[in-house]
Amino acid sequence: MGPTALERALLSTAPSGVGKLPWANLRVDGLIGWGAVVARAHLQNPPAPDPAPNSRPWEHLGDLEALSEQLGAKLG
């Protein structure tokens, strides 16, 4: 089984070289779509305010540097 649609979307905005990673080896821990962040806010009791939309791709993930390091480690 290959990467999820979310992982493929991440690759479309990732640094060059990430595309060299074999699809079968791609797993990004903690990857969540912005829509899921909004859904979690709505499910809280009481509901939390909607998060602000991202001003740049994947901003809602918070620690983009750690994500970049994770992808870099997978590249070797």
N, C-alpha and C positions, 0 to 999 in steps of 0.2 A: 504494500500500500504506500502511496506517495504522500507528499505534503498536503496539508489542508489548503483550502482556498485562502485562508488568512495567511498562512506561511508563504504561499505564492505571491500574494499581494505585498507582503513585506519585502520579498526579494525584488519586486519591481521598483522599490525605492531604496534598496540597500546599496552600500558601496560597491564599486566595481570589484570583481574577483569573487563575489559571493555566488554569482551564477555558475562558477566552476565546480561548486559543491554538488556531488551526485544527489539527485532528488531523493533517493531512498534513504539517505543519511540525514536529511534535514528534519530536525525536531527542535522547536523553539519553546523552551519551558516558560510558562507564565504569559504566553501570548494571548491577548484578549482584544476583541474588537470594541470600538467606541460604543456601538449600540448595546453591547452587554454591560458596559459601565453605566449607561443610562437606565437599563433594566434593573440593575442592582439597586440603584438609587430609588427607583419606584417601589421596589420590594421591601425596603426598610420600613420599620414601624416606629415612628411615623415616617412617611416618605421623605427622602432627602431632596433638596433642590436638584434640578437637572444640572449635570456638569456642563461647563462651557465647551463649545466646539473647539477642536484642535486648531491652532493657528499654523501648524506645520504637520506633515505626516507622522503618525505614531506618537505624537506628543502625550497622549493620554497614558502611555505606558510608564511614564515617569522617568525611570533611569535608563535613558537611551544609550548611555555609555556602556552600561553593563550588558545591554542587549547587543551592542556592536562588538564587545569583547567576546560574548558567547558565539556570535557568528564567525568572528575571526579565529577563535579556537577550533571551530569545526573545519575551517579551511586549512588549518595546519600551519 
